[in-house]
């Protein structure tokens, strides 16, 4: 008996499946690239078993290789760093708008503004000179001590 004869025999048999009246099939009959396939509850048209749908998310990282997991983690961390930098820039701009809005009334306010500017300078390549680093540290200590 050939595959087409078997399929014809199955297709002509009575069905217990309400979706396919007149046929005794576990589900609808499909013509696939590799022959006749049956689609029953829990089976896909390709014959693979399907799992029921749930509301729980599937952790896909465990199904990938180490290099793909590392690449994904790098992308996630880079996104977090970029978001943090954007938030920092926003806070800096807000502080600078506040700092230039009005003159300082107390020495403490003036010291806070000076501390901010010194810290900005300390992050530049010019401030990497050891003498300048020492000077920056001493001035910041002086400002902290005198502004309290």
GISUL-V79601 format. One record per residue. N is the residue number from 0. OMEGA is omega in radians with two decimals (* if undefined). BURIAL is + if it has 9 or more other ideal C-beta (glycine too) atoms within 8 Angstrom, else -. D_FIRST is the distance of its C-alpha to the first C-alpha in Angstrom with 2 decimals. Layout:
BEGIN
n,omega,burial,d_first
N,OMEGA,BURIAL,D_FIRST
N,OMEGA,BURIAL,D_FIRST
END
This chain:
BEGIN
n,omega,burial,d_first
0,-3.14,-,0.00
1,-3.12,-,3.81
2,-3.12,-,6.76
3,3.08,-,8.23
4,3.12,-,6.04
5,3.13,+,6.53
6,3.13,+,9.98
7,3.11,-,10.68
8,-3.14,+,10.09
9,-3.10,+,12.33
10,-3.11,+,14.72
11,-3.12,-,15.38
12,3.10,+,16.26
13,-3.04,-,20.06
14,3.00,+,21.59
15,-3.10,-,24.22
16,-3.11,+,25.13
17,3.13,-,28.21
18,-3.08,-,27.49
19,-3.12,+,24.27
20,3.12,-,25.14
21,-3.13,-,22.50
22,3.10,+,19.64
23,-3.08,-,18.76
24,3.04,+,18.64
25,-3.14,-,20.81
26,3.14,+,22.21
27,-3.13,-,21.69
28,-3.14,+,18.48
29,3.05,+,19.30
30,3.14,-,17.82
31,-3.14,+,19.10
32,-3.13,-,19.63
33,3.12,-,16.95
34,-3.12,-,14.30
35,-3.13,+,14.37
36,3.12,+,17.17
37,3.09,+,18.77
38,3.10,+,22.54
39,3.11,+,24.04
40,3.14,-,27.65
41,3.11,-,28.47
42,3.06,+,25.55
43,3.10,-,25.99
44,3.12,-,23.56
45,3.09,-,22.87
46,3.13,-,21.96
47,3.12,-,25.41
48,3.12,-,27.49
49,3.08,-,30.51
50,3.14,-,33.88
51,-3.13,-,36.07
52,3.10,-,38.87
53,3.10,-,42.36
54,3.14,-,45.87
55,3.08,-,46.50
56,3.13,-,46.63
57,3.10,-,44.42
58,-3.06,-,46.43
59,-3.10,-,44.73
60,-3.12,-,47.22
61,-3.11,-,45.68
62,-3.12,-,42.35
63,3.09,-,43.99
64,-3.11,-,45.38
65,-3.10,-,49.08
66,3.10,-,50.03
67,3.10,-,48.46
68,3.13,+,50.24
69,3.13,-,53.51
70,3.11,-,53.17
71,3.14,+,52.57
72,3.11,-,55.56
73,3.11,-,57.73
74,3.13,-,56.88
75,-3.13,-,57.69
76,3.12,-,60.97
77,3.10,-,61.97
78,3.12,-,61.44
79,3.14,-,63.59
80,3.13,-,66.32
81,3.10,-,66.38
82,3.11,-,66.67
83,3.14,-,69.48
84,3.11,-,71.30
85,3.11,-,71.09
86,3.12,-,72.52
87,3.11,-,75.27
88,3.12,-,76.22
89,3.13,-,76.42
90,3.10,-,78.70
91,3.13,-,80.85
92,3.11,-,81.33
93,3.13,-,82.25
94,-3.12,+,84.79
95,3.07,-,86.28
96,3.12,-,86.72
97,-3.06,-,88.44
98,-3.12,-,90.57
99,-3.10,-,91.94
100,-3.09,-,92.42
101,3.11,-,95.81
102,3.12,-,98.17
103,3.13,-,98.16
104,-3.12,-,100.62
105,3.08,-,100.70
106,3.13,-,100.60
107,3.10,-,97.40
108,3.12,+,95.62
109,3.13,+,96.98
110,3.11,+,95.83
111,3.11,+,92.31
112,3.13,+,92.13
113,3.11,+,93.58
114,3.14,+,91.14
115,-3.13,+,88.22
116,3.12,-,89.51
117,3.11,+,90.19
118,3.04,+,86.68
119,3.11,-,85.26
120,-3.12,+,87.41
121,-3.13,+,86.36
122,-3.13,-,82.72
123,3.10,-,83.68
124,3.14,-,83.78
125,-3.08,-,87.61
126,-3.11,+,87.94
127,3.08,-,86.29
128,-3.09,-,89.62
129,3.12,-,90.76
130,3.12,-,94.23
131,3.10,+,92.75
132,3.11,+,90.38
133,3.13,-,93.39
134,3.12,-,95.38
135,-3.13,+,92.54
136,-3.12,-,92.21
137,-3.14,-,96.00
138,3.11,+,96.29
139,3.08,+,93.41
140,3.12,-,95.14
141,-3.13,-,98.44
142,-3.14,+,96.90
143,-3.10,+,95.25
144,-3.06,-,98.52
145,-3.10,-,100.79
146,3.13,+,98.63
147,*,-,98.45
END
